Amino acid sequence: MVRRKSKPERDIEKTYPLKLFIAKLRRLADSLEQGRRFQIQIGGERLSIPPDAVVNIEHEREGVSEEVEFQLKWQLKQ
């Protein structure tokens, strides 16, 4: 049985120029539509998101600030 090393916890927020963000969203949509893994590198770490990841949209409001987050969640295989 092969066990993965546990990875350190992270909480990174990365800002992208609009054209790059659009390209990433387009690649994500294409991957999800075709049932393929989506690969992305964030903060120097490469992630491979499975096609069965749970997708949700979150809206937050605080004072005069609002935020929308598109989230993908999945479990790491042991």
Secondary structure, DSSP 8 states (H G I E B T S, - for coil): -----------------HHHHHHHHHHHHHHHHTT--EEEEETTEEEEE-TT-EEEEEEEEETTEEEEEEEEE-----
